[in-house]
Amino acid sequence: MNGLVLASAARQLELVRSGQTSIAELAEEHIRQIEGLNPELNAFADFSAERVRAQALRLDAERKPRGPLHGLPVTIKSSIATAGYLCEIGSRLRGGQVPREDAVVVARLRAAGALILGTTNCPEFLMAYETANLIHGVTRNPWDLERTPGGSSGGESAAIAAGMSAAGLGSDSGGSVRVPAHFTGICSLKPTPGRIPARGHLPPCVGPFSILGAIGPMARTVGDVALMFEALSGYDPVDPASAPVPLKRPGPKELRAGTIGFFEDDGLAPVTPETRAAVNAAAHALRDAGFRVEPFRPATLESSRRLWWKFFVQCGAMFYEPEIRNKRAMLSPIFNAFLSIAEAAGPLSATELLSAWAELDLLRAKTLVEMSEHPILLCPVASIPAFRHGERRWTIDGKAVAYLDAMRFAQWFNAAACPAVVVPVGASAEGLPIGIQIVARPFEDEVALGVAAVVDAAFGYRPPPMELD
C-alpha cells in the first residue's frame, strides 16, 4: 500500500512543512497513483502529469508557504471554474470549455498554496446520482468497479477514496457531495449556502439553487474536511448569497450542549439493515462520548422533499431548456432520463413557482423550530449503498424503492439549507461502505463538523480493497 497518498491531508501537510518530503516528491507519488489507477476508475476529466510537476516545483521554490494548504495535492469537480482546465460539466454541448478565470473558491485554493492535480468527472449537467457522460465515459467505484461512486461529485469521491487526491471540492444541490462520500467511504460537508462562496460554479447557483446548492469540501477524514472549510470559507462581497459569518471553533462543552436526535428512516422509504446498524452504531459512539442522543424525526421531512423535487427536478429542467432546445440527440442517456422524469411532472407555472417559494420559507422556519430542541440530527445518507451502473430500482424489506426516493435522506437538507457532514461508519453485506449524516442548523457548520469528528474518530476511513500501490 502507498501509505503517503493514503495519509490524511493534515499528515501530508505536516510532512511537507517538516521537510520530510518535498512538494515535488508528494506530487510524484500522486501522479504514480493516478497513472496506476485512473485507467480503471476514470475519475479525471483533465489531468496532466507535467502540469502537476511544474506547479510542484514552483511551490517548492517559494521561500515561505502561501497559506495553510501549501503543497497539498487537491482535485476540483469539473463544474467549478478552474482557469486552464477542462470544466465541461460532462456535456458535449460544452465540450472543450476551459474557463479563463477561477471560481472564488478555486482562487482561494491557489492562494492557500494547494497543488491542483486536475478536474474530475461528473454526470452531464450534474443531474444524476451516477457519474457517466458522453465525453469522458463512466467513472467507477474503487470498492467495486461494477458500481458507481455516486453523483454528481462521483469523480471527486473516487479520486479521494483511492488516494489519487488528498482532498477536493464538489458541489451539492441534492446530495451530490454526500451520496458520493457515502458510496466510496470518505467524508464530506454540504455547507450552509453562503459559507463557502459559490461564485464561479457552473451553472451558477442562482434562483432556488442559491438555497439548494453549495460547493463543499471532500476528504478522507472529518479533520481534513474542516481544514478545507476553514481555508475556503469566508465572505465574498460580490456574491449576493454570501454570508459574513466568522469562523467558530466550538469546544467540547458547546458541542454537547444540545440533544442529538437520530432516526433510521423517514417511515416512507425503507433502508437496508446495515444502514440502520450504522446509524445506531454512530448514536452509541456519541453517547459513549458524553452526548445526549435520543430518537427524534422532524415532521417536515416529506414536505421538504416535495419542494426540493419542484425546485431541483422541475426548475432544473426549466433552467436548462434554452441550452438544450433542439439538441436532445447530443445529450447523454443519463441526462435524457432526468429530463423524462421532469417532463412527466411538467413545468411549473409562475403561480406554482411563487407559491412553492413562499412555502419553502415557511417550511424552513418550521424546521428550525423543530430543531430548537434537537439542534443536531443523525440519520442515513441514502437507503442503499453504492449501486451497480445503470440500476434505478431496489427492493428493501419487500418494498420497491425507486431511484430518487432512495436518496431522499440527502434531499431534505438542501431544501432546509442545513449544513450536513457525511462520515463512513459501517459496511453492507457485500462489504461496501455505509456513511451516516450529521446535520446542524444553518450557519452552524462548525458544530456539525465537531460532532462528526467524534464519529470519525470511532469509525472512519478504510482504504478500498483494490490494489493501491
Secondary structure by P-SEA (a helix, b strand, c coil): ccccccccaaaaaaaaaaccccaaaaaaaaaaaaaaccccccccccccaaaaaaaaaaaaaccccccccccccccccccccccccccccccccccccccccccaaaaaaaaabbbbcbbbbbcccccccbbbcccccbbbbcccccccccccaaaaaaaaaacccccbbbbbcccaaaaaaaaccccccccccccccccccccccccccccccccccccccaaaaaaaaaaccccccccccccccccccccccccccbbbbbbcccccccccaaaaaaaaaaaaaaaaaccbbbbbbbcaaaaaaaaaaaacaaaaaaaaccccccccccccaaaaaaaaaaaaaccccaaaaaaaaaaaaaaaaaaaaaaccccbbbbbcccccccccccccccccccccccccccaaaaaaaaabbbbbbbbccccccbbbbbbbbbbcccaaaaaaaaaaaaaaaccccccccccc
